[in-house]
Amino acid sequence: MASPHCGRHRSASDRTLPPAGLRLRPVEGSLPQVELQFRSLGAAEALLMFGTDAEVLSPPELRHNLARKAAQAAAAYAATGH
């Protein structure tokens, strides 16, 4: 299994319990951090479905890949002229 990926998840409530298998780490003055494990960086791209409700902190390669894909999606929507 690949190494853990660390990120922040914006939740409606700080008291929301994480699903089984996730580790939630409260961070003083910040959004809670959630540690997830994926079999590959490609599998972790599913995090894009959270849009701006999640931010990948590490690894840097995944953060860069998600930023690139999000920019491509934004450009595709901007190019439609609707």
DSSP file (Angstrom, degrees, kcal/mol; ACC not computed):
  #  RESIDUE AA STRUCTURE BP1 BP2  ACC     N-H-->O    O-->H-N    N-H-->O    O-->H-N    TCO  KAPPA ALPHA  PHI   PSI    X-CA   Y-CA   Z-CA
    1    1 A M              0   0    0      0, 0.0    38,-0.2     0, 0.0    39,-0.1   0.000 360.0 360.0 360.0 143.3    0.0    0.0    0.0
    2    2 A A        -     0   0    0     36,-0.9     3,-0.1     1,-0.1    38,-0.1  -0.149 360.0 -84.2 -66.8 165.2    1.2    3.5   -0.8
    3    3 A S        -     0   0    0      1,-0.1    35,-0.6    34,-0.1    -1,-0.1  -0.269  58.5 -83.7 -67.3 159.3    2.3    5.9    1.9
    4    4 A P  E     -A   37   0A   0      0, 0.0     2,-0.5     0, 0.0    33,-0.2  -0.284  36.2-142.3 -64.4 148.9   -0.4    8.0    3.7
    5    5 A H  E     -A   36   0A   0     31,-3.5    31,-2.5    -3,-0.1     2,-0.4  -0.948  15.3-149.9-110.7 134.1   -1.5   11.2    2.1
    6    6 A C  E     +AB  35  58A   0     52,-1.3    51,-3.3    -2,-0.5    52,-1.9  -0.843  28.9 140.4-109.8 140.7   -2.3   14.0    4.4
    7    7 A G  E     -AB  34  56A   0     27,-1.6    27,-2.4    -2,-0.4     2,-0.4  -0.953  43.7-102.2-160.8 179.2   -4.8   16.7    3.9
    8    8 A R  E     -AB  33  55A   0     47,-2.7    47,-2.5    -2,-0.3     2,-0.5  -0.912  24.1-158.2-114.8 143.3   -7.5   18.9    5.4
    9    9 A H  E     - B   0  54A   0     23,-1.4     2,-0.7    -2,-0.4    45,-0.2  -0.983  13.3-139.1-123.1 128.3  -11.2   18.4    5.1
   10   10 A R        -     0   0    0     43,-3.4     2,-0.3    -2,-0.5     4,-0.0  -0.773  30.2-176.6 -87.0 115.6  -13.7   21.2    5.6
   11   11 A S        -     0   0    0     -2,-0.7     3,-0.1     1,-0.1     4,-0.0  -0.794  38.0-123.6-113.7 153.7  -16.6   19.8    7.5
   12   12 A A  S    S+     0   0    0     -2,-0.3     2,-0.4     1,-0.2    -1,-0.1   0.777 102.3  26.0 -64.5 -25.3  -19.8   21.4    8.6
   13   13 A S    >   -     0   0    0      1,-0.1     3,-1.5    -3,-0.0    -1,-0.2  -0.995  64.6-145.4-143.1 133.4  -19.0   20.5   12.1
   14   14 A D  T 3  S+     0   0    0     -2,-0.4    -1,-0.1     1,-0.3    -2,-0.1   0.680 102.7  63.1 -66.3 -16.4  -15.6   20.0   13.9
   15   15 A R  T 3  S+     0   0    0      2,-0.1    -1,-0.3    -3,-0.0     2,-0.2   0.435  72.4 121.1 -90.6   0.8  -17.4   17.3   16.0
   16   16 A T    <   -     0   0    0     -3,-1.5    -5,-0.0     1,-0.1     0, 0.0  -0.466  64.0-128.5 -65.9 129.7  -18.2   15.1   13.0
   17   17 A L        -     0   0    0     -2,-0.2    -1,-0.1     1,-0.1     3,-0.1  -0.584  22.1-117.5 -79.8 140.8  -16.6   11.7   13.6
   18   18 A P        -     0   0    0      0, 0.0     3,-0.1     0, 0.0    -1,-0.1  -0.418  35.2 -97.2 -73.7 153.7  -14.5   10.3   10.7
   19   19 A P    >   -     0   0    0      0, 0.0     3,-1.7     0, 0.0     0, 0.0  -0.247  57.5 -75.6 -62.4 159.5  -15.6    7.1    8.9
   20   20 A A  T 3  S+     0   0    0      1,-0.2     3,-0.1    -3,-0.1    -3,-0.0  -0.280 120.1  31.1 -56.4 139.7  -13.9    3.9   10.1
   21   21 A G  T 3  S+     0   0    0      1,-0.3     2,-0.4    -3,-0.1    -1,-0.2   0.318  95.6 106.0  94.0  -8.2  -10.4    3.6    8.9
   22   22 A L    <   -     0   0    0     -3,-1.7     2,-0.6    14,-0.1    -1,-0.3  -0.810  60.3-143.1-103.8 146.1   -9.6    7.3    8.8
   23   23 A R  E     -C   35   0A   0     12,-1.1    12,-2.2    -2,-0.4     2,-0.5  -0.945  14.3-162.4-108.7 120.8   -7.4    9.0   11.3
   24   24 A L  E     -C   34   0A   0     -2,-0.6    10,-0.2    10,-0.2    -2,-0.0  -0.899   4.0-169.6-104.9 124.3   -8.5   12.5   12.2
   25   25 A R  E     -C   33   0A   0      8,-3.4     8,-2.6    -2,-0.5     2,-0.1  -0.939  15.9-140.6-117.1 110.7   -6.0   14.8   13.9
   26   26 A P        -     0   0    0      0, 0.0     2,-0.5     0, 0.0     5,-0.1  -0.456  16.1-159.2 -65.7 140.1   -7.3   18.1   15.3
   27   27 A V    >   -     0   0    0      3,-0.4     3,-2.2    -2,-0.1    -2,-0.0  -0.989  25.0-110.8-125.1 122.8   -4.9   21.0   14.7
   28   28 A E  T 3  S-     0   0    0     -2,-0.5     3,-0.1     1,-0.3     0, 0.0  -0.272  99.5  -0.5 -54.8 125.0   -5.1   24.1   16.9
   29   29 A G  T 3  S+     0   0    0      1,-0.2     2,-0.3    -2,-0.0    -1,-0.3   0.662 122.1  81.7  71.5  17.6   -6.5   27.0   14.9
   30   30 A S  S <  S-     0   0    0     -3,-2.2    -3,-0.4     3,-0.0    -1,-0.2  -0.876  89.0 -79.3-142.5 172.2   -6.8   25.0   11.7
   31   31 A L        -     0   0    0     -2,-0.3   -21,-0.1     1,-0.1   -17,-0.0  -0.428  62.0 -90.8 -69.0 152.1   -9.0   22.6    9.9
   32   32 A P        -     0   0    0      0, 0.0   -23,-1.4     0, 0.0     2,-0.4  -0.356  40.4-130.4 -63.2 146.4   -8.8   19.0   11.1
   33   33 A Q  E     -AC   8  25A   0     -8,-2.6    -8,-3.4   -25,-0.2     2,-0.4  -0.844  18.4-161.1-101.2 137.9   -6.2   16.9    9.2
   34   34 A V  E     -AC   7  24A   0    -27,-2.4   -27,-1.6    -2,-0.4     2,-0.6  -0.958   6.6-148.7-118.9 132.8   -7.3   13.5    7.8
   35   35 A E  E     +AC   6  23A   0    -12,-2.2   -12,-1.1    -2,-0.4     2,-0.3  -0.909  22.1 176.5-105.0 124.3   -4.8   10.9    6.9
   36   36 A L  E     -A    5   0A   0    -31,-2.5   -31,-3.5    -2,-0.6     2,-0.4  -0.872  19.0-144.8-122.5 154.9   -5.8    8.6    4.0
   37   37 A Q  E     -A    4   0A   0     -2,-0.3     2,-0.3   -33,-0.2   -34,-0.1  -0.985  16.3-177.5-122.8 135.4   -4.0    5.8    2.2
   38   38 A F        -     0   0    0    -35,-0.6   -36,-0.9    -2,-0.4     3,-0.1  -0.911  34.5-125.9-125.7 154.2   -4.3    5.0   -1.5
   39   39 A R  S    S-     0   0    0     -2,-0.3     2,-0.3   -38,-0.2   -36,-0.1   0.766  92.5  -1.8 -69.6 -24.9   -2.8    2.2   -3.5
   40   40 A S  S  > S-     0   0    0      1,-0.1     4,-1.3   -38,-0.1    -1,-0.1  -0.972  72.7-105.2-156.9 165.9   -1.4    4.8   -6.0
   41   41 A L  H  > S+     0   0    0     -2,-0.3     4,-0.6     1,-0.2    -1,-0.1   0.873 120.2  57.5 -64.3 -35.5   -1.3    8.5   -6.7
   42   42 A G  H >4 S+     0   0    0      1,-0.2     3,-1.1     2,-0.2    -1,-0.2   0.898 103.9  51.1 -61.3 -40.7   -3.8    7.9   -9.5
   43   43 A A  H >4 S+     0   0    0      1,-0.2     3,-1.4     2,-0.2    -1,-0.2   0.834 102.8  60.8 -65.3 -31.6   -6.3    6.4   -7.1
   44   44 A A  H >< S+     0   0    0     -4,-1.3     3,-2.2     1,-0.3    -1,-0.2   0.639  80.6  84.2 -71.8 -13.2   -5.9    9.4   -4.9
   45   45 A E  G X<  +     0   0    0     -3,-1.1     3,-2.0    -4,-0.6    -1,-0.3   0.673  69.0  81.9 -63.7 -13.8   -7.2   11.6   -7.7
   46   46 A A  G X  S+     0   0    0     -3,-1.4     3,-1.7     1,-0.3    -1,-0.3   0.718  72.4  78.4 -60.9 -19.1  -10.6   10.7   -6.5
   47   47 A L  G X  S+     0   0    0     -3,-2.2     3,-1.8     1,-0.3    -1,-0.3   0.708  73.1  78.6 -63.1 -18.7  -10.1   13.4   -3.9
   48   48 A L  G X  S+     0   0    0     -3,-2.0     3,-2.0     1,-0.3    -1,-0.3   0.780  76.7  73.2 -59.9 -25.7  -10.9   15.9   -6.7
   49   49 A M  G <  S+     0   0    0     -3,-1.7    -1,-0.3     1,-0.3    -2,-0.2   0.720  88.2  61.5 -63.8 -18.3  -14.6   15.1   -6.1
   50   50 A F  G X  S-     0   0    0     -3,-1.8     3,-2.5     1,-0.2    -1,-0.3   0.564  85.9-171.9 -83.1  -8.2  -14.4   17.1   -2.9
   51   51 A G  G X   -     0   0    0     -3,-2.0     3,-1.0     1,-0.3    -1,-0.2  -0.262  67.9 -11.4  55.0-131.4  -13.5   20.3   -4.8
   52   52 A T  G 3  S+     0   0    0      1,-0.2    -1,-0.3     3,-0.1    -2,-0.1   0.414 121.7  83.2 -82.5   3.2  -12.6   23.0   -2.4
   53   53 A D  G <  S+     0   0    0     -3,-2.5   -43,-3.4   -44,-0.1     2,-0.3   0.504  95.2  43.0 -83.1  -3.2  -13.8   21.1    0.6
   54   54 A A  E <   -B    9   0A   0     -3,-1.0     2,-0.4   -45,-0.2   -45,-0.2  -0.997  63.4-165.2-141.5 145.3  -10.5   19.2    0.8
   55   55 A E  E     -B    8   0A   0    -47,-2.5   -47,-2.7    -2,-0.3     2,-0.5  -0.990  17.0-139.6-131.8 124.0   -6.9   20.2    0.5
   56   56 A V  E     +B    7   0A   0     -2,-0.4   -49,-0.3   -49,-0.2    -2,-0.0  -0.703  19.3 179.4 -81.6 128.1   -4.1   17.7   -0.1
   57   57 A L  E     +     0   0A   0    -51,-3.3   -50,-0.2    -2,-0.5    -1,-0.2   0.768  51.6  63.3 -97.8 -34.0   -1.0   18.7    2.0
   58   58 A S  E    S+B    6   0A   0    -52,-1.9   -52,-1.3     1,-0.2    -1,-0.4  -0.984  76.4  33.6-158.5 156.1    1.3   15.8    1.0
   59   59 A P    >>  -     0   0    0      0, 0.0     4,-2.1     0, 0.0     3,-0.6   0.561  66.9-141.9 -77.1 157.5    2.9   14.2   -0.8
   60   60 A P  H 3> S+     0   0    0      0, 0.0     4,-2.6     0, 0.0     5,-0.2   0.826  98.6  59.8 -56.5 -34.7    3.9   17.2   -3.0
   61   61 A E  H 3> S+     0   0    0      2,-0.2     4,-2.3     1,-0.2     5,-0.1   0.909 107.8  44.7 -62.1 -42.1    3.6   15.1   -6.2
   62   62 A L  H <> S+     0   0    0     -3,-0.6     4,-2.7     2,-0.2     5,-0.3   0.923 111.8  52.5 -67.4 -43.9   -0.1   14.4   -5.5
   63   63 A R  H  X S+     0   0    0     -4,-2.1     4,-2.1     1,-0.2    -2,-0.2   0.920 111.8  46.7 -56.8 -44.9   -0.7   18.0   -4.6
   64   64 A H  H  X S+     0   0    0     -4,-2.6     4,-2.4     2,-0.2    -1,-0.2   0.922 111.8  50.4 -64.2 -45.5    0.8   19.1   -7.9
   65   65 A N  H  X S+     0   0    0     -4,-2.3     4,-2.4     1,-0.2    -2,-0.2   0.908 112.1  47.1 -60.6 -42.9   -1.1   16.5  -10.0
   66   66 A L  H  X S+     0   0    0     -4,-2.7     4,-2.5     2,-0.2    -1,-0.2   0.890 111.2  51.3 -67.7 -38.4   -4.4   17.5   -8.4
   67   67 A A  H  X S+     0   0    0     -4,-2.1     4,-2.2    -5,-0.3    -2,-0.2   0.911 111.1  48.8 -63.1 -41.9   -3.7   21.2   -9.0
   68   68 A R  H  X S+     0   0    0     -4,-2.4     4,-2.2     2,-0.2    -2,-0.2   0.934 113.0  46.3 -63.8 -46.6   -2.9   20.5  -12.6
   69   69 A K  H  X S+     0   0    0     -4,-2.4     4,-2.3     1,-0.2    -2,-0.2   0.889 111.8  51.2 -65.4 -38.8   -6.1   18.5  -13.2
   70   70 A A  H  X S+     0   0    0     -4,-2.5     4,-2.4     2,-0.2    -1,-0.2   0.901 110.2  49.9 -64.4 -39.8   -8.2   21.1  -11.4
   71   71 A A  H  X S+     0   0    0     -4,-2.2     4,-2.3     2,-0.2    -2,-0.2   0.893 110.0  51.0 -65.2 -39.5   -6.7   23.8  -13.6
   72   72 A Q  H  X S+     0   0    0     -4,-2.2     4,-2.0     2,-0.2    -2,-0.2   0.907 110.9  48.4 -63.6 -41.6   -7.5   21.7  -16.7
   73   73 A A  H  X S+     0   0    0     -4,-2.3     4,-2.2     2,-0.2    -2,-0.2   0.920 111.1  49.9 -64.4 -43.8  -11.1   21.3  -15.6
   74   74 A A  H  X S+     0   0    0     -4,-2.4     4,-2.3     1,-0.2    -2,-0.2   0.901 110.8  50.0 -61.7 -41.0  -11.5   25.0  -14.9
   75   75 A A  H  X S+     0   0    0     -4,-2.3     4,-1.9     2,-0.2    -1,-0.2   0.877 108.5  52.9 -65.7 -37.3  -10.1   25.8  -18.4
   76   76 A A  H  X S+     0   0    0     -4,-2.0     4,-0.6     2,-0.2    -2,-0.2   0.914 111.8  45.1 -64.3 -42.8  -12.4   23.3  -20.0
   77   77 A Y  H >< S+     0   0    0     -4,-2.2     3,-0.7     1,-0.2     5,-0.4   0.884 112.8  50.8 -69.0 -38.1  -15.5   25.0  -18.4
   78   78 A A  H >< S+     0   0    0     -4,-2.3     3,-0.8     1,-0.2    -1,-0.2   0.838 106.1  56.9 -66.4 -32.5  -14.2   28.5  -19.2
   79   79 A A  H 3< S+     0   0    0     -4,-1.9    -1,-0.2     1,-0.2    -2,-0.2   0.642  89.3  73.9 -75.6 -14.9  -13.7   27.5  -22.8
   80   80 A T  T << S-     0   0    0     -3,-0.7    -1,-0.2    -4,-0.6    -2,-0.2   0.736  91.0-139.5 -73.7 -21.0  -17.4   26.4  -23.3
   81   81 A G    <         0   0    0     -3,-0.8    -3,-0.1    -4,-0.4    -2,-0.1   0.636 360.0 360.0  74.6  12.9  -18.6   30.0  -23.4
   82   82 A H              0   0    0     -5,-0.4    -4,-0.1     0, 0.0    -1,-0.1   0.428 360.0 360.0 -96.9 360.0  -21.7   29.2  -21.3
